[in-house]
């Protein structure tokens, strides 16, 4: 076995898995709070990349990369809040199929809105991070990959601490478990739902920025396939479970990368979607999910 190739594929899988995990967390947080599969989340990811592109190319002064990331995440968070207020708020008590159809409609609307604003031609994302690689043994690893992996891990750790240790995080967990009881305890459910959409959208935007920097392009359908794979990652790990989303993201990233490296890139998407089918057949609740019975 070629050890250098294996190391390179493992690093690539961590890079891809980090992006999927960031986006999957957004899916799983929203589902955990209001039981909505937000299929427009991939488009929030896409707009996060466009925000970074516009900030980097339109301002008269050159901003540092971390500041571009923070501003883009903030704009995506606002976009997530507005989309929840406009499209989903009035559907909280509606049948789930109504919310699902609305989410698909929002996805298509945002894709076409991006095409109207920025055009269908892909834009070249500026190179924010130095192209000089670092060496791990005989394997060259790009700085983009290093930034993606380490920043993603740091963000996930901070999010875990936020959910477990802060008052707002505990309120999010309470709303996730029982909205009515949380309301009786004085928790502002509307504020918590908005906060959830804001955090999930910001993380999706971060994933979109890293994805567009890695592939040097931004285009209106950028979030479609990564968004679907992140959704598969959330289902695989147990949708509604943040730890499951992270596990699912890295697992799907590993499966996809190893398939491309050792089998064929043509089979990568087919195998990833086959994983979704197998999970739904044998463990619908996901690896870390719990079977919850609901009264009809």
N, C-alpha and C positions, 0 to 999 in steps of 0.2 A: 504493500500500500504506500502511496506517495504521501508522506507525513506533511510535507509543506502544503500540498493541495488540501489535505484534511484540515489543517490549521486555518488556511485561508477560507475554506467553506464554513468552518465553525464561527469565525469572526464575522463573515458575511451574514450568517444566520442570526447572530446577536444584533447586528445592525438592522436587518429587516424586522426581526422580532421586536426590537425596541419601538420601531415606528408603529407596528401593528398593535402593540400593547398600549401605547399612548392613545390611539384612536379607539381601541376596544374598551378602555376605561370609560370613555364618554358614553358609549352605547350602554354599558352595564350600569353606570350611575343613573342615567335617565330611566332605564327600565326598573331599577331598584326602587326609585321614588314614585313614579307614576305608571309603571307597567306599560310603557310605550317603547316600541322598537323604532327609534328615530332614524329612518332611512335617509334623512337629509343630512346626517352627521358627516358623511363623506364629502358633501358639498361645503360644509363648514371647514373641513380640512383643506379643501381646494381654495376657499377664499382666504384662509390663513396664509397660504403660499402667495396668493396674489397681493395681499396686504404687504407682505415683506418685499415683494418685487416692486410695488409702487413706491413704497417708502425709500427703498434703496436707489431707485432710478429717477425719481421725480423731485426730490428735495435738493436745494442748492448746496447743502452741506452734507458731507458723508458721515453718517452715524455709525457708531460701533455696532457690531453684530448683535451683542446681547441686548442693546437698546431697541434695535429693530425687532428682535424676537419678542420683547416685552410689550412693545406697542402693538404688534400684530396679534399677540395673544389677547390683549385688552380689547381690541376691535372685534376679534372673533367672539369673545365673551359677550360683548354687547349685542352682537348679531344673534347669538344663541338665545339671549334673554328676549329680544324682540320677536324672534321666530316663535318662541313658546307663547308669548303674550298674544300674538296675532293668530297663529295657526292651531295651537293645541289647548289653550286655557279653557275655552268654551266646550271642549270635547272630553273633559275629565270624567264626566258622568255618562258620556255616550258609549255605545257599544265599541269594543276594541277594534272591530273591523273599520269603523269610521275613522278612528285615529290613525290606523295603519294606512288607509287609503290617502288620508291627508298628508302623512309623512312622505309617501311616494310622490304625491303631487308637489310637495315642497322641494323634494329632491330635483324633480324635473324643472320646476320654476327657477331654482337657484342656478342650475346648469345653464339654462337659456339666458338668464339674467347676466351671468358672467360672460357668456358669449356676446351679448349685446354691449356690455361695458368694455370688454377687452378684446373682442374679436375672436374668431375661431383659430387663428394662427398661433401656434405655441410661442411663448416668449422665452428668451434665454435668461435664466436666473443668474444674477451676478455671483461671482465666486467670493463668498464672504470669508471663507476659511482657506488658509494657505494650502497650496497643492503639495507641499513637501511631505512625503510620507514618513512614518517612523517604522523601524525594523523590529520585528519580533522573530528572532532567529534569522532564517532566510526569507521570511515573509514580510513584504512591504504592506503596511496598513495606512490608508489615507487618514488625514486628520479629520475629515468629515465623518468618517466611521467612528473614530475615537470620540469626537464631540457628541455624536448621536447616542452612542452607548452610555457614556458617563452622564450626560445631561439627563437622559431618559431615566436612568436608575435613580439619580438624585431627586428628580421630580416625583417619581413613584414613591420613594421613601418619605418625602415631605408630605405627599398626599395621604399616605397611610397614617402618619403622625397627626395630620390635621383631622382626619376622620375619627381617630381613636381618642385624641387628647383634648381637642378644643370643644367649646360649648356649641359652636355651629356644627361641627362634625357629629357630635352626639345627637343634636337635633335632627340632622340628616338621617342618622340611623334610626331614630325614633319614628320619623315620618315613613321611612321605608318599611318598618315593621307593622305600624298601625296608625294610619292617618287620623282616625277619629280620636283615638286615645291621645295622640300628640296634640291635637287641637284642644282637647280638654285640659291638657297640661300647660296651655298658654303658648304653644309654639306657633309662630306665624308660618303657616304652610306655604302660602304664596311666596314669601321671601325665601324659604328653603328650596322650593322648586326652582326659582330664578337663580339661586346660588348654584344649584346642581347643574343647570344648563350652562351657566357661565363657566364653571370649572371644566365641565366636559368639553365645551366648545374651545376653551383655551388650550386644553391638552390636544384636541384634534388639530388645532392650528399649528401647534408645535410639531406634531407628526407631519403635517403637510409641508412645513418649512424644511424639515430635514429631508423629506422625500424629494422635494423639488431641487434642493441643493445637491443631493446625491446624483440625481439624473439630469440636472442642469436645465430643466424645462418646467414651464407652468402653462397649463391649458385648461379649458373649461371642464373637461371630463377627467381631470387628474384624480379626483377623489372616488371615482366609481369602483374600480377594481380593488384598490387598497381598502376602501370602505367596506366592501363586501367581505374581504378577507379578515378585516378586523372584526366584523360581525360574526364570522365563523369562529374567530378566536374567542370572542365573548361567549358564544354558545358552547364551545368546546370546554372552556374553563368553568362554566356555570354562570349564565347571565344573571346579573344582579349581585355578583360577588367580585369585588375589586381584585382580590388575590387571584381569583380564577381568570379574570381578564388578562392579567400579567402572565400567568402560566400559559394561557391559550395563545397569547401573542407570540411568546418565544417558541412555543411548540409549533405553531403554524409557520413561523419564520424558519425554523429548523427544517421542517418537512419540505417547504418550498425550495430552500437553498440547496439541500442535499439532492433533491430530485433534479434540479437544474445542473448540479455539478456531476452527478454520477449516473443519471438516467438520460434525461433530455429535457430541455426547456419547454418543449411542446407539451410535455406531460404534466408540468408543474401545476397549472391551474386545475386540471382534471383531478389530480390526486388530492389537492387541497379541498376541492368541493366534495370529493368522495369521503373525506374525513368528516365533513358536516353530516353527510347521509348516515355514516356509521354511528356517529355520536347520537343522532336523533333516533336511530333504530335501537341501539343497545343501552344508552344512558341519556335520555332526553334532558335530564336536569343538568348535565355537564359533569366534569370531573369533580369539581368542588361544590357543585350546586346541591340543593336539598329538594327532595320531592315534597311539594306542598299541595295538599288537596284543597280544592276550591268548591264552594257551594254554588250551584247554578240557580 
